[in-house]
Amino acid sequence: MLLANYRIRKGADPILFRLLLSSALESHAMSDMFFQQQYRIFHDRLSGYIRQRIDEGAYRLVDPVLAARAFFGIIVHHRLLHDILGLPMHLSHETAVEEYVSLFLNGLIPQ
């Protein structure tokens, strides 16, 4: 919830996200630097947490790195739709975060 709230919040500045997209499209060194300093830390921590929960039997067997990427994919897609393409929100930021996290976590629960 904290991670999603941090990345999806009312008043989030889209400038940094736009710079990341632009630099990635142009294969600029800033893109790799940003990824290493911002997203890699969160990816590594989230995939480690998912691995721990799999080992504890709380989550089904999935690739933790792919699961972490899927979670970030939800957030990035949200930011693309609303910060870049300007699609209006039909839910509050808080409700959207709760729904995204719920959808993601319920997909990890063993059947």
N, C-alpha and C positions, 0 to 999 in steps of 0.2 A: 504494500500500500504506500509506504513512504517513497519508494522509487517512482512509482507511477504518479503519485501526487506531485513529486518534484518536477517531473517532465511534462505533466499535463496539469496546468494550473491556470486559473484566470490571470490574465495579465502577463503570461510568460512572453518573454521577448523573442520574437522569431528571427531576429537578425543573426544570432549565432548559428541557428539551424540553417538559415539561408546560406551563410558563409561556408558551412560544412558541405552542403549540397553542391554549391558552386565549385569549391575547391576539389571535391571528389570527381565531379564531371570533367574538370580540367587536369586531373591527375597531379594536382599541386601537393607539395610536401606538407603544407598546412593540414591537409586532410588526414594524413597518417598521424601527425603530431596530435591533432585533436582527438582522434580515435584512441590513441594510446593513453592520453591524459584523462579523458572524460569517460568514454564508453567501455574501454577495456577493463578498467577497475570494476565497474558494475557488472559486466559480463562474467568476469572471473568469480566474483563473489556470489552472484546469483547461480551460476552453474555449480559452484562448490556447495551451496546450500541445497540445491536440488539433488545433487549426488548424495549428500548426507541424509536427506529425507527418503531417498530411494533405499539406501542401506538400512534405514530404520523401518522400512516396510510401509511408510506413510504414502509414498507415491509409487505408481507403477513403474516398471522398468522402461525407461526412455533414455535417449542420449541427452545427458545434462547440458551439453553445449548447444545442441539444437533446441532444446526446451528454452534455454536462456535467450537464444536468438529469436525464438517465436514470441516470447514476451516482449522483447524490444521491438519486434516487428509490429506488434499491436500499437505500441506507443508511437513509433515512427510513422505508421500509416495514419494514425490520428492527427499527428502534427502536420503531415502533408495535406490532409483534407482540410484542416481548419486554419492552420497558420500560413500555408503556401497557396492553396487553392481558394481559400476564403469561404468554404462551406459553413453555413451557420450551425451552431450547436443546437441540438434539439433536446438535450439534457443538460443539467448543470455539470460543471467540471467534476464536482464531488461524486455525483451519481455515475458519470461516465467512468471514473476511476474504479468505483466499486464494482460496476458491471464487468469491466475489462479484467480486473483481478479475479473476480468470481468465475468468469468463463475460463480463464487460463488455469486456475487452480483445480477447478472441477474436472478439467481434462487430464489432470495428473493423478487423480484418485483411482486406485485399482477398482476394476469392475467385478 
